[in-house]
Amino acid sequence: MKFDVNEQGYYGQFGGAYIPEMLYPNVEELREKYLSIIYESGFQAEFHKLLKDYVGRPTPLYLAKRLSERYKATIYLKREDLCHTGAHKINNTIGQILLAKRLGKQKIIAETGAGQHGVATATVCALMGMECIVYMGKLDMERQRPNVERMRILGTTVVPALSGSMTLKDATNEAMRHWINHPTDTHYIIGSVVGPHPYPDMVTRFQSIISEEIKKQLQAEIGNPYPDYMLACVGGGSNAAGAFYHFLSDEHVNLIGVEAGGKGVDSGESAATTALGKPGVLHGSKTLLMQTVDGQVIEPYSISAGLDYPGIGPLHAHLFDVGRVQFLNVTDDEAMNAGIELSRTEGIIPAIESAHAVAALQKLDLYEDDVVVINLSGRGDKDLETYIRWGKY
């Protein structure tokens, strides 16, 4: 496929593996082996059986009738919020834990922002009986307390990141440092389509089950596998990569990535990377990131703990660069209002990350015969405290 990563790990000008020399053997081992392992028949059989029996796939494609009436279009929700653990993140952690076992690793580390990837990693480590450490920004630990306790109940050690803004960027830095110091027995389960090659491609492939199912479900529902619009929120971008993957070559499908505008793109408190970012290197790959003129990373901001990342994955940077994906951004208040709207029209309280994608409906010029799919990447249980503090309902 023309949007697939090349042999050097690049999507156009973005990607690669910019890593310390001590990590080279680990990353090179993954690069050399990941495709042959994950497409081996035994791996595929185990992966898909766990997706079916443990995760609960396929997740429903739900026709949101009242939301459709409100926006005068046909709107479907891809219900990743119904996955075990409450978000799409488990698709990737199942795949990576199976890969780690086949590579002979004994320990797992991960980073997390909103905590959903941390919970998904802790879950599969409990399932497979593997030791797990998750790094999480101290600020995120405070605003996502239920997920911290879920990880601890599952037997995972949660380590606070105390540097910088004490959010996802800093947790990723700490996890990278740990991996440098434990290069032989530890596998790092990166939760998004970020990091050095092959992680962006590997995570995309595990998450592509989302768009694979959407095509089959739309075909069964309306006799056409292609929506007019496919919407997904983008922090690092794993749920969007999964939702877009099988539509990338179908130019008639409008792909919409929705970033966190925070308090406004020009407010200084935002995470809208495509609006504010420039090419640079972040966490092992060349991508778009928010940075000062001298290359220092600008601290991102979003009311959503899963979207306040200062960059996007290199695949998304490339898709933005070539114009294949249209990136929009919505503010905190727009996202929160959309979360309440979905709750009250469909009885579904979304994760605040996912509410950003729902909010983008107001920014599209939709026709009555348009078919729109929104990837509802997670459920809102983890965000109740944030909804309560926001309080405008």
Secondary structure, DSSP 8 states (H G I E B T S, - for coil): -TTS--TTSEETTEE-----GGGHHHHHHHHHHHHHHHTSHHHHHHHHHHIIIII--S--EEE-HHHHHHHTSEEEEEEGGGSTTSBTHHHHHHHHHHHHHHTT--EEEEEESSSHHHHHHHHHHHHHT-EEEEEEEHHHHHHTHHHHHHHHHTT-EEEEE-STTSSHHHHHHHHHHHHHHSTTTEEEE--SS-SSTTHHHHHHHHHTHHHHHHHHHHHHHHS-S--SEEEEE-SS-HHHHHHHGGGTT-TTSEEEEEEEEET-TTTT----HHHH-EEEEETTEEEEE-B-TTS-B-----SSTTT--SB--HHHHHHHHTTSEEEEEEEHHHHHHHHHHHHHHHS--B-HHHHHHHHGGGGS---TT-EEEEEE-BBGGGGHHHHHHH---
